[in-house]
Amino acid sequence: MVKHLKMRAWLLICILFVSVLWSPTLFAQDTTTGIGFMADKDTDWENDDEYTLEVSDPYEKWNRKVFNFNHKVYKYVFTPLSKGYDFIVPKKLQGGFNNVFTNLRMPVRFFNNVFQGKFKRASIEFARFMINTTAGIGGFFNPGEYALKAKMYDEDFGQTLSRHGFSEGSFFMWPIIGPSNRRDTIGTIIDMAFDPLFWFGTLDVVLDEDILFGISAGKRVNNYTYNIRDNYDDLMESAIDPYIALQHAYINNRNKNIKE
């Protein structure tokens, strides 16, 4: 029993160490830019139509090379890492951690709802945050959804720019991070200004840098394991052209979110 616990402890240490190495490059792994969009639970990724869009992709040759590199990193680094995390951390606990980080990101959703004139949704986001932070023990549980009978309104600055007339621009594939376009890349950078984790590290007064780095690493591992890995694998396995499949899945998901 003790030997088994020691093995799990060492495995967890190894996972966190490796995740720290790549967590800084995944700052955008939420919804706006990168494969974080695959956290959407309402999409059947296996049946996403690969050939329904006309996409501005002038950098396709380069994008495909980056995609192939990313796919190898996901397959041979991220996936084994996340499976080790799965072995250690039960799904219910992963779900609670996911809730905490989702709750913490409330300012991004709140301000982007305001910027789009969706004031009722903004007020619901704030109310959900207050309920979940208190009754939900820091957001680990999600009583706000049941108390308010309202879902989360996940707006970001990429959607805000679209609402105010900015086109998506050319598609491109970021190394490690994944799919994006000009508008959503700009949106991701601006969203960082409203992300508490970003400011906790920048101000250097709330959290020690090493602690923040560890929290960020844990967030990335948990997000990839709980939200992304299985959806990504399903899409890749069912795709005729995996690059086009990921590109169109990203664009279709963004278009759906913008219309909501």
N, C-alpha and C positions, 0 to 999 in steps of 0.2 A: 504493500500500500504506500509506504513512504517512498520507495524507489519510483513508483508510478507517479506520485506527486512531484518528485524532483524532476522527472523527465518532462512533465508538463510545464513546470516552471522554467526549465532551461529552454524549452521550445518557444515559450512565450517571449523570453528574453531575446532569442534569436530573431523572432518575427518582428519585434519592436525595433531591434537594431537595424535590420535590413529596411524596414519601412521608413525609418528616420532618414536613410540615405536617399530615398526617392520622394519623400513627402514634399519637399520644397518645390519640386517641379509640378506638383499636382494641386497648386493653389486654386485652380479653377474647377476642380472636380465636384461641382455641385449640379447645376443644370444648364447654365448659359453656354459654356464652352467645354468640349471634351466629352469623354464617354460617360460622364456623370448623368447625362440626359437619360441613360438607360435605367435609371432608378424609377422611371415612370411605371407604376404598377398596372395602369389601365391599358397598356399597349401589348398586343400579341406580336412580339418581335419575329417569331418564326414565319408569320404570314404577311409581313410587311412587303408591299409591292416594290420591287427594285426598279421598275421601268415606267414610272408614272410622272416623272419630273424632268423638266429641262433645267439644267444647272449650269451656272457660269463657273467653269472649272478650267481657266487658262493655265493653271499650274499642275494639271493632272499627272504629267510624267513624274514630277517631283513629289506630288502628293501620294502617288502609289508607292514610291520608294519609302516614304515616311510611314505609310500604312503598314507595309510589310515589316519594317523595323518594329513599329509599335506592337504589331500582332505577336511577334516573337517575344517581346518583353512581357506582354500580358500572359502569354502561354507558358513561358519557361521561368518567369520570375514572380509575377503578381499572383497567378493562379496557384502555384504550389504554396506560396506564402499564405494566401487566403484559406487554403484547405487546412493548413496547420492551425490557423486561427479558428477555423470551424471546429477542429478537434478539441480545442481548449475552451472556447467560449460558446455556451449554448445559444441557440437562435433567439430565445426569449430575451436573454441578456443583450445580445446584439441589437434587437429591436428597441430595447430601452436606451442603449447608447445612441442609436440612430435618432430617437426622439429628442434626446438631450441636445444634440448638435443641430437638429432641425429647429428646435425651440430657440436656440441661441442665435440663429440666423434671422430671427424675426425682423430686426431693423431693415434688412435688405428688402424683405417683402413689404413691410409697412410703408417705407418711403417710396418704393416704386408704385405701389397702389395709389399713393397720394399724387405722385408725378403724373399718373395717368388719369387723375380725376375720379378714381374709384374710392371715394371717401368712406362709404359704408364697409367695403371690404377691408380698408385700412383699419377702421375701428374694430372690426371683428378680429383681425390679426393681433391687434394690441390686447383685446380682451382675452383671446386664447392664450397669449403669452403670459398674462398675469395669472390666469387660472392654472395653467400648466406649471408655471414656475413655483407657485405656492402649493396648491392641492396636488399637483403632479410631481412633487419632490424634484424641483429643478428641471422639470420637463421629461423626467424618465418615464412618466405615464402621461397619457393624453386625455384627461378628463374634460378639457376645454371643448373638444369636438362634440362630446355628448351633451355637455351643459348648454352650449350655444346652438347645437344642431347645425353646425356649419363646418364645412371643410376648410382646409388651408388654401389660401389664395397665393400661389407661388409665383409672384411677379419678380422680374429682374430688369436691369437697365437695358438689356438687349431688346426686351419687349417694349420698354418705355420708348426707346429710340424708334422702333417700328411704328408705334402708335402716333408718333409725331412726324412720320413721313420719311424716315431714313430707310433706304433699301439695304438688303442684306449684303450686297457686294459679292466679290468672288469667294468661292469656297476654298479653304485650304486645311491641311492636316498638320496640326502641331505635333512635334516629336513628344512622345510619351503621353501628352495630354489627350490628343485625339482630334476629332472634327470640330471645325468652327467656320466662321466667315468674318469679314471685316467688321460688320456691325456688332456681332456678338463678342468679338475679342475686345473691342472698345468697351462694351457693356460690362464685361467681366472685370476689367481694370477699375472702372468706376464703382462697381459694386463692392470692391474691396474697401472703399472708404466708409461703407456702412456695416462692415463685418466686424463684430466685436473681437474675434480672435486676432484679426489683423492689428487692431488698435492696442490690444493687450500686449502684443509684442513690440509695437512701434513706440509706445509710451514708456516701456521698460519700467513701469511702476506697479502694475497689477500682477504680472506673472514673471517669474524668472525665465530667461530665454530658453534654458534647457528644459524647463517644465513645459513651456509653451510648445517647444519642438516635439516633445513626447506626446502631448495632447493632439497636436496636428497629425502626427504619425498614426496615432491610434484612430483618429477620425478617418483617415484615408483607408487604412486596413479594414475598418469596420464597414465603411461605405462600399468599398469594392466587394467585400464578402457578402454583405447583407443585401445590397441593392443591385449590383452591376454584373457580377461574374456569370451567373446562370443565364441572364438575358443575353449577354454578349456571346456566350458559347452557343446558345440556341440560334441566334442570328447567323453566326459564322457557319454553323453546321448545315443550315438550310439554304444558304445563299448560293446562287449560281456564280455570281461575281461578288466576293466578300467586300471589296472596296466600294463598289456601287451600292451594295446593300447597306453598309454602315453610313455612307454619305446620304442616301435617301431616307434612312431611318432617322438620322439627325435632323434633316431639313423638314420632314413631315412632322416630327415631334415638335420642333420649334414653331412651325406654322400653326399647328393645333393649339399650342399654348398661347400664341399671340391672338388667336381668334376668340379665346375664352374670356 
